[in-house]
């Protein structure tokens, strides 16, 4: 252990592993004032196996947030390589071990605030919704929710786009007035508050306009809770023949 420092070693992989990605060791100075996380990050990728060491002057309490920062840094490397090669790479961070002697932490794939809820959704009924074209809106919505979970930096953007896609299912043409009426219909048919939709939109708009700030866990929990509540109601609405 570096004297007076705590070392967090993250392990992960580049997907698909058959791509055999290798990137020489790269060092960063990682400074995130919003979370108080500061230290040196050293990343190496060999045959798609990722090792990243974060060296901090003090113990990091919020390992999930640190993992997200590490993920973002490595993601940039892969996006550069993907641009150069015309390829698309995915990244998975699996676990972290520290120099304090704590047991390694294996990262899950769920969002705790969502995983702890009991959803009264019938899987087979949802599958049946994709039998006609209206199911395409839900398909795109669910795909964006997946990315909202997988890409922590862009959570706000993907969550709002997921709900915006559901709004499109209420439109009758491409006019601005029709879009406004579609939002009104979504809120009315699903019993969704205008404030909830507005809160999702505010976050998405800031990122669409180039905002680079990081969304903290508390704010993410709120966004996820609002979005999942809306989608739950939409699925129930669709399963009921697209009626209240």
N, C-alpha and C positions, 0 to 999 in steps of 0.2 A: 504494500500500500504506500502511495506517495505520502510523505510525512505531513500530517495535519490535514489530509484530504480524504474524502470518501469517493470510492470508485464504484460506479454502477456499470455493469457489463450486460449489454442487451444482445440477444441472439435471435436471428430471424432467417428468412429465406426470400429469394427473388423467385417469383412465379411467372411462367412455368419453369420448373427447375431444369428442364431439358435445354433451356436457352444457354446455360453455362455462362452466366455473367461474371466477369472478373473486373474489378476496379481497384487500382492501387490505393493504398492507405491515404486518406485525406483527413486533415485536422481543421476544426472550426473553433471559433470562440462563440459559444452559445450564450446570448444574453436576452432574457425575457423579463423586462421590468414589471409587466402586469402580474406575473406569478412569483416574481422574486427569484426565479431560477437563473443561475449564472455558473458557467464553468467551461471546460474544454471538452470537445467531442471529437473522438478519433474513430473513423469509420473505415472498415476494410471489407471487401466483398471478394470471395474466392469461390469459383464454381457455383455461384448462386447462393452460397452460404454467407450470411451477414453477421459480422461482429462489430459492435459499436461500444466504445468505452466513454463514459461521461465522468469527468473528474471535477468534483465540486469541493468548495471550501467548507461545506457543511452538509448535514444530512438533509435529503429531500423527502418531505413528508408525502407529497402528492405524486406517487409514482405513475399514475395514469396520465397526468398532465405532462410529466417528463417524457413518458413513452410517446405521447403525441408529438412533442417537439422533435424528438429523435427521429420518429417516423417521417416528419415533414422534411428534415434535413436530408435523409437518405432518399426520399422520394424525388427530391430535386435532382440528385445525381442520376437516378434511373430515367427521369424525364429527359434529361440532356442526352443520355445515351440512346434512349428510344427515338429522340428526334434525329440524331445522327444516323441511326440504323434503319429508321422507318419501322420501328417495332414498338409494341406495347408491353410494358412490364408491370406486374403487380408486386406488392411488397407485403410481407407478413412479419410482424414482430411477435415472437412467441413467448419469450421469458426474459427476466432480468435477475441477475445476482449481484449482491453488493459486497463490499470489502469489510462490512461490519459483522459478518458472520450470521446474518439473518437467512432463513430458508429462502431459496429462489422463489420468485413469484411467476406463476404461469398465467398469462393474460387470456381472459375469455374472449368470446366473440360477440357477447351481448351488451346491451345497455341496461345496467341494473334497474333504473327507474321503469323500464319497459318490461324486462324479464320477470319482475316480481308481480306483474299484473296477470289476472286470470281473464283471458279474452274469451267471450262467449261467441266465437266465430266457428262455423262449421266448415271445415276444410273442403269437403266435397261440394258444398253449395258455392263456395268461392270459385273453385275450379270450373263449375258449370257456367259462371258468368262470362267466361271467355269463348263461349259458343257463338256469340255474335259480335259485331263490330264495336258495340259499346264497351266491351271488355278491354279494348285497346287502351282506353284512358286509365283504367285501373292498372293494367300491365305496366304502362310507363310510370305511373305513380309509384308502384311498388319498387320498380327499378331505381328510381330516384331516392326512395327511402333507404334502399340497400347502400347506395353511395353515400348518403348522409351519415350512415353508421361507419362505413369503411374509410371515409375521407374526412377526418376531424377538422381539418382546416376549412373545408367547404360545406360543413354541416348546414349552416344557415341558408346557403344558396340552394342546395339540393332539396331541403325540406320545403321551402316555399314553392319551388318548381313542381314538386309532387302535388301540392294542393292546387296550384295553378292549373295543372293538367286536369284535375277533377273538375275545376271550373269550366274548362273547355267543353266538357260533356253536356253542359247546360246551354251552350251557345247555339244560335240558329244561323248566324252568318258572321262575317269578319268585321262588321262595323264596330266603332267604339261604343256606341250606345248599347249594342247587343252584348258587348263584353261587360259593361256595367250591370246590365240586367242579369247576366249569367252569374255574376258574383252575388247579386241580390237573391237569385234563385237558390244558389248553393247554401247561403246562410239560412234562408227560409225553410227549404226542404230538409236540411240536415240539423236545423236548430243550432246553428253556430253563431257565436257573437261576432260582430264586426270588429271588436277590439282584438280578439284572438287572431283573426286574419291580418289585421293591421300590424300586430306585433311581429308576425312572421315576415310580412312584407318589408318592414323597416330593416330587419337584419339582412335580408336578401338584397335589398336595394343598395346598402352600403358596400357589399361585396361586388355587386355588379358595377359599381362606380370606382372600383379599384382599392377599396379598404383592405388593409393587410393585417388588421388587429386579430388577435386570437380570442375565440369565444371561450370563456371559462366554463367549468363543469356545471355550475349552478344555472347559468343561462342556457346551456345546452339541454339540461334536464327539462327546463321550462318549454323550450322549443319542441323537443321530442314529445312531451306530454300533450301539448296542444295539437301537434300534427297527428299523432296516433289516435287521439280522440275524434278528430275530423274524419280520418280514414275509416275508423271503426263505424262511424255513423253512415258514411257513404256505402260501405259494404252491406250494412243492414238495409239501407235504402235500396240498393241494387238487388239484393236477395229478395226483397219484397216487390219485385217487378218494377223497380225504379219509381216507387211511390212512397209517400210518407208512411 
